[in-house]
Amino acid sequence: MGYVRAKSFLYIFLLAFLVFYGPLLKAAEKTTKSKEGPSLVVAQPTFEAGKVLEGEEIVHTFIIQNKGTKDLVIKSVKPG
């Protein structure tokens, strides 16, 4: 009798999971699909300079790629 109860519980759990989380998973899938337009991709979006002395110049290059189907226009850049 324990096996049947465990199997029933598993089916109920899977059904509840699909009912409650299925729409969320589908929505996440839609947002990750590439749409027409620009798509900015930065392989390493952060840079840690470590300890910097006052007045010391820091130089770092961020590699930005456009993986979209339209031109990517960068209008401004601000340091963080």
TORPA-4810 file (N, C-alpha, C, O; in nm, 3 decimals):
<nodes>
NODE_1_0.082_-0.120_0.000_0.000_0.000_0.000_0.086_0.126_0.000_0.044_0.228_-0.054_M
NODE_2_0.206_0.120_0.060_0.294_0.235_0.065_0.343_0.277_-0.072_0.359_0.396_-0.098_G
NODE_3_0.368_0.179_-0.161_0.417_0.208_-0.295_0.312_0.286_-0.374_0.345_0.382_-0.443_Y
NODE_4_0.186_0.245_-0.363_0.077_0.312_-0.435_0.061_0.454_-0.383_0.039_0.546_-0.461_V
NODE_5_0.071_0.473_-0.253_0.058_0.606_-0.194_0.173_0.696_-0.241_0.150_0.812_-0.274_R
NODE_6_0.296_0.643_-0.244_0.411_0.721_-0.289_0.397_0.758_-0.436_0.428_0.870_-0.476_A
NODE_7_0.350_0.663_-0.515_0.332_0.688_-0.658_0.224_0.794_-0.681_0.240_0.881_-0.766_K
NODE_8_0.116_0.788_-0.605_0.009_0.888_-0.615_0.061_1.026_-0.576_0.030_1.126_-0.640_S
NODE_9_0.140_1.030_-0.468_0.197_1.157_-0.424_0.287_1.216_-0.533_0.284_1.337_-0.557_F
NODE_10_0.366_1.132_-0.597_0.455_1.178_-0.704_0.374_1.238_-0.819_0.409_1.344_-0.871_L
NODE_11_0.266_1.170_-0.859_0.183_1.222_-0.968_0.118_1.355_-0.930_0.112_1.447_-1.012_Y
NODE_12_0.071_1.366_-0.808_0.009_1.490_-0.762_0.113_1.602_-0.759_0.083_1.715_-0.799_I
NODE_13_0.234_1.571_-0.712_0.342_1.671_-0.707_0.377_1.720_-0.848_0.390_1.840_-0.871_F
NODE_14_0.392_1.626_-0.941_0.427_1.664_-1.078_0.316_1.748_-1.142_0.344_1.845_-1.212_L
NODE_15_0.192_1.710_-1.118_0.080_1.787_-1.172_0.078_1.929_-1.115_0.060_2.026_-1.189_L
NODE_16_0.097_1.941_-0.984_0.100_2.073_-0.920_0.216_2.156_-0.974_0.202_2.276_-0.998_A
NODE_17_0.331_2.093_-0.993_0.448_2.164_-1.046_0.417_2.219_-1.184_0.445_2.336_-1.212_F
NODE_18_0.359_2.137_-1.271_0.329_2.182_-1.406_0.222_2.292_-1.408_0.230_2.385_-1.488_L
NODE_19_0.124_2.280_-1.320_0.017_2.380_-1.315_0.070_2.515_-1.268_0.037_2.618_-1.325_V
NODE_20_0.153_2.514_-1.163_0.199_2.640_-1.104_0.325_2.696_-1.171_0.335_2.818_-1.188_F
NODE_21_0.419_2.611_-1.210_0.545_2.659_-1.263_0.556_2.649_-1.414_0.644_2.712_-1.473_Y
NODE_22_0.470_2.574_-1.478_0.472_2.561_-1.623_0.460_2.694_-1.695_0.541_2.723_-1.783_G
NODE_23_0.360_2.777_-1.660_0.348_2.908_-1.726_0.470_2.997_-1.702_0.509_3.074_-1.791_P
NODE_24_0.530_2.988_-1.585_0.650_3.069_-1.558_0.766_3.025_-1.645_0.840_3.108_-1.698_L
NODE_25_0.782_2.894_-1.660_0.890_2.843_-1.745_0.868_2.883_-1.890_0.964_2.915_-1.961_L
NODE_26_0.745_2.880_-1.935_0.714_2.919_-2.073_0.741_3.068_-2.094_0.791_3.107_-2.200_K
NODE_27_0.707_3.152_-1.996_0.733_3.295_-2.006_0.882_3.323_-2.011_0.927_3.408_-2.087_A
NODE_28_0.960_3.252_-1.931_1.105_3.270_-1.930_1.163_3.228_-2.064_1.258_3.291_-2.113_A
NODE_29_1.109_3.125_-2.124_1.156_3.079_-2.254_1.132_3.184_-2.360_1.216_3.206_-2.447_E
NODE_30_1.016_3.250_-2.354_0.984_3.354_-2.453_1.076_3.474_-2.441_1.113_3.532_-2.543_K
NODE_31_1.115_3.512_-2.318_1.200_3.629_-2.302_1.344_3.601_-2.344_1.416_3.695_-2.378_T
NODE_32_1.387_3.475_-2.342_1.525_3.445_-2.378_1.542_3.424_-2.528_1.654_3.426_-2.579_T
NODE_33_1.433_3.403_-2.600_1.443_3.387_-2.744_1.482_3.520_-2.808_1.435_3.627_-2.768_K
NODE_34_1.569_3.512_-2.905_1.616_3.632_-2.972_1.506_3.691_-3.058_1.446_3.622_-3.140_S
NODE_35_1.480_3.819_-3.038_1.382_3.889_-3.119_1.457_3.976_-3.218_1.578_3.995_-3.206_K
NODE_36_1.386_4.026_-3.315_1.449_4.112_-3.413_1.492_4.241_-3.346_1.416_4.300_-3.269_E
NODE_37_1.613_4.285_-3.375_1.665_4.408_-3.315_1.804_4.385_-3.261_1.858_4.275_-3.272_G
NODE_38_1.864_4.489_-3.203_1.999_4.475_-3.147_1.997_4.392_-3.018_1.897_4.387_-2.947_P
NODE_39_2.110_4.327_-2.990_2.123_4.248_-2.868_2.266_4.263_-2.817_2.359_4.202_-2.871_S
NODE_40_2.284_4.344_-2.713_2.416_4.372_-2.659_2.463_4.255_-2.572_2.391_4.210_-2.483_L
NODE_41_2.585_4.206_-2.598_2.643_4.097_-2.521_2.781_4.141_-2.475_2.865_4.182_-2.555_V
NODE_42_2.805_4.133_-2.343_2.935_4.165_-2.285_2.984_4.041_-2.212_2.922_3.999_-2.114_V
NODE_43_3.094_3.983_-2.259_3.144_3.859_-2.200_3.184_3.878_-2.054_3.156_3.792_-1.971_A
NODE_44_3.250_3.989_-2.022_3.292_4.019_-1.885_3.240_4.158_-1.849_3.309_4.257_-1.874_Q
NODE_45_3.118_4.168_-1.791_3.056_4.299_-1.769_3.112_4.378_-1.652_3.078_4.496_-1.637_P
NODE_46_3.195_4.319_-1.568_3.253_4.391_-1.454_3.404_4.382_-1.457_3.462_4.292_-1.518_T
NODE_47_3.467_4.478_-1.390_3.612_4.481_-1.380_3.649_4.528_-1.240_3.601_4.632_-1.195_F
NODE_48_3.733_4.452_-1.172_3.777_4.487_-1.038_3.920_4.539_-1.048_4.011_4.463_-1.080_E
NODE_49_3.939_4.668_-1.021_4.071_4.730_-1.033_4.159_4.705_-0.911_4.281_4.726_-0.917_A
NODE_50_4.101_4.660_-0.803_4.179_4.640_-0.681_4.208_4.773_-0.613_4.133_4.870_-0.630_G
NODE_51_4.317_4.778_-0.536_4.352_4.903_-0.468_4.416_4.999_-0.568_4.504_4.962_-0.645_K
NODE_52_4.368_5.123_-0.566_4.416_5.224_-0.659_4.457_5.347_-0.579_4.383_5.394_-0.493_V
NODE_53_4.575_5.397_-0.607_4.622_5.519_-0.542_4.554_5.640_-0.604_4.522_5.639_-0.723_L
NODE_54_4.532_5.742_-0.525_4.468_5.863_-0.574_4.550_5.922_-0.688_4.671_5.938_-0.678_E
NODE_55_4.481_5.955_-0.797_4.546_6.013_-0.913_4.596_5.909_-1.012_4.636_5.945_-1.123_G
NODE_56_4.596_5.783_-0.976_4.643_5.677_-1.064_4.541_5.651_-1.175_4.421_5.645_-1.148_E
NODE_57_4.587_5.637_-1.297_4.499_5.614_-1.410_4.473_5.464_-1.426_4.565_5.383_-1.418_E
NODE_58_4.346_5.429_-1.448_4.307_5.290_-1.468_4.254_5.277_-1.610_4.171_5.356_-1.654_I
NODE_59_4.303_5.176_-1.680_4.258_5.152_-1.817_4.213_5.007_-1.827_4.283_4.915_-1.784_V
NODE_60_4.093_4.987_-1.884_4.041_4.852_-1.906_3.955_4.855_-2.032_3.884_4.952_-2.057_H
NODE_61_3.960_4.751_-2.110_3.880_4.741_-2.232_3.769_4.639_-2.212_3.794_4.524_-2.177_T
NODE_62_3.646_4.683_-2.235_3.531_4.593_-2.233_3.499_4.556_-2.377_3.488_4.643_-2.463_F
NODE_63_3.484_4.429_-2.403_3.451_4.383_-2.538_3.299_4.369_-2.547_3.238_4.291_-2.474_I
NODE_64_3.241_4.445_-2.638_3.096_4.449_-2.656_3.064_4.393_-2.794_3.125_4.432_-2.894_I
NODE_65_2.968_4.301_-2.799_2.927_4.243_-2.926_2.778_4.266_-2.947_2.700_4.268_-2.852_Q
NODE_66_2.741_4.283_-3.072_2.600_4.291_-3.109_2.562_4.157_-3.170_2.602_4.127_-3.283_N
NODE_67_2.485_4.077_-3.097_2.442_3.946_-3.146_2.302_3.954_-3.208_2.242_3.850_-3.239_K
NODE_68_2.249_4.074_-3.225_2.115_4.092_-3.278_2.112_4.102_-3.428_2.213_4.081_-3.496_G
NODE_69_1.995_4.133_-3.479_1.975_4.140_-3.623_1.975_4.283_-3.677_1.973_4.303_-3.798_T
NODE_70_1.977_4.382_-3.588_1.979_4.523_-3.628_2.103_4.590_-3.571_2.170_4.533_-3.485_K
NODE_71_2.133_4.711_-3.619_2.248_4.786_-3.569_2.229_4.823_-3.422_2.119_4.858_-3.380_D
NODE_72_2.336_4.814_-3.345_2.336_4.853_-3.204_2.398_4.991_-3.195_2.511_5.012_-3.239_L
NODE_73_2.323_5.087_-3.138_2.370_5.223_-3.124_2.391_5.252_-2.975_2.297_5.245_-2.896_V
NODE_74_2.516_5.283_-2.937_2.547_5.318_-2.799_2.554_5.468_-2.793_2.643_5.529_-2.854_I
NODE_75_2.460_5.531_-2.722_2.452_5.677_-2.719_2.534_5.739_-2.607_2.578_5.853_-2.620_K
NODE_76_2.556_5.667_-2.497_2.638_5.720_-2.389_2.690_5.607_-2.302_2.634_5.497_-2.298_S
NODE_77_2.800_5.636_-2.233_2.863_5.542_-2.142_2.897_5.616_-2.016_2.952_5.726_-2.021_V
NODE_78_2.866_5.556_-1.900_2.897_5.618_-1.771_2.975_5.521_-1.685_2.939_5.404_-1.677_K
NODE_79_3.080_5.568_-1.619_3.154_5.479_-1.528_3.070_5.448_-1.405_2.986_5.529_-1.364_P
NODE_80_3.094_5.330_-1.346_3.013_5.287_-1.231_3.067_5.324_-1.100_3.007_5.293_-0.997_G
</nodes>
